[in-house]
């Protein structure tokens, strides 16, 4: 995706604050990106996080209306214990909207530090206990609870239990 946007490693490093070495290792599959790093990359390329999950090979000329279970793109952030599944294949608004299912292993998190990115996000806890931190506030959400906030507020997510957490999430960019 970086190359298809005409961006070199130096430019991407400058835009994201991530080191050139780390970017190179991520691209070669030698390092696992955090959710924060992926979000920074998406913002730097002015795309939605779902496009990183799908990758350039998944781009299709016509916008698909449905996504079959067996056609769903996924990405595993193995160090963080989070697996992200694209629930919608995209289409005309793919750079402005993502619809994903996140699976958190026990005690997995988006990272220790709060992060920000463009847009808004909303989610619904399907299973487990989600610790959500937005700015100075924090909540523990359980099955059936939902959230919505500006992604430009510093935030982080964490599985607050010793069992798997499943969250359906929507990210929208202006």
N, C-alpha and C positions, 0 to 999 in steps of 0.2 A: 504494500500500500504506500509506503514511504516513497519508494522509487517511482511508482505510478503517478504520484503527486509532484514529481520532480524535485524532491527534497533530499539533500545529502545528509550524512550523519552529523556534520558540524551544525547545519541549520536546525536539524531536529533536536540536537542537544541544547542549542541556544534557546529554542522555543519551549522546551520542556523542563530544562534544568537537570535532566538525566545525563550521566556521563556517556561519552561516545563508546567506551568499552562496554558499559552495561547495555546500551542500545544494540550494539553488535552481537553481544551474547544472547539477548532476547531473540533477535532475528534468526540466529542460528540454533535456537532451542537449547542453549546451554544454561540459561538463567530463566527463572520463572518470574514474570512481571507481577507486581501487586496490582490490585484494583486501582489504586491511586496512580500508578505508572501508566496503566492502560488508558485511564481517563485523561491524563495529561497528553498522551499521544493522540487520542481522538480529538481533543481540543486543538492541538497544534496542527492537525491536518484538516480541521474544520469538518469533521465527520462525526457520526454518532458511534458510541461504543459498540453497538451491534454490528457495524461494518467491520470492525476489527475481528469480532468473533466469526463473521461470515468469511472474511478475506476476499481478495480480488477475484478469485476463481468462481465465486458464487454469484457475481454480478450477472444479471440477466437483462436482455434488452426489453422484455415486456415485464411489467410488474405482476408478480404472482399474487393471487387473491388468497390462497390457502397455503399452509405449510403442513405437510404430512409428518407424522411422528418420525418416520424413518429418514426424512430429508432434513431434519433439524440440525443446524450447526451448533457446535459446542466448543468451549474452551475450558481447559482445566488450569487453574492457577495452583499448581501442586504444592508450593511452599506455604500458601495461605490457607489451603484446605477448602477452597471455593471452586465450584464448577458452575459455569454460566451457559445456559442454553437459549438460543435465539428462538422465540416463539412465533415471530412474524418474519417473513422473508424480505421485507422491505418494500420497495416500490418507489414511487415518485417522492414520497416524504421520508425515505430511509435515512437521510442525513439529519433529519429533524426529529426522529422518533425511534425509540427502541422498546421492544416488549420482550422481556426475558424472564426465565425461571432460574433462580439462584439456589444452589444446594450448598449448604455450609456443613462441613464435618464438625464434630464436637469441638467447641472452643475456637473455631476458625474465625478470622476477622479480616476486615479490609485493610488492616494495618494499625499500628499503634498511634499514628499521627492523624489528625483531622485533615481532610482535603476538600478542595472546591473544584468546580467545573461549571460550564455554562448550562443554563436551562433549569428545568424543574424535574423532580422525581416523585413518584408515588409508588406505594407498594402495599401488598396484602400478605399477611403471614398465613401460609397454608398449614404449616406444621412446625412445632417447636417454640422456642423463646428467642426473640431478637432483641439485643441491646442496641438501641439507636441513640447516637449522640449528635446533637445539632447545636453548634455554638457551646454555650455554657450548660445547656439543658440535656438531660438524658432520661430515657424511658426504657422499660422492658415491655415489649409487646408479645402477646401470646396468640395462639391459633384464633383466627377470625379478626384480629386487630389490623388496622391499616394506618398509613402515614402519607403525608404530602408536604413538601417544602421546596424552597428555592435551592437549587444545587450550588448556588453561589455562596451559601452559608457553609462555614466549615462543618464537616460531618464525618462520621465513620459508622460502620456496622460491625456487630459481633454476635456470634452464636453464644447465647447466655446459658447454655445447658450442655450436658454430657451426652446428648443424642442429636441426630441430624436436624437441621433447620431448613425449611423450604419456604422461599419467598417469591411471589410473582411481582415483577417490578416494571414500571414504565418510566422512561426518561424522555423528556421532550425538550428540544432546543428551539430558540426563537428563529 
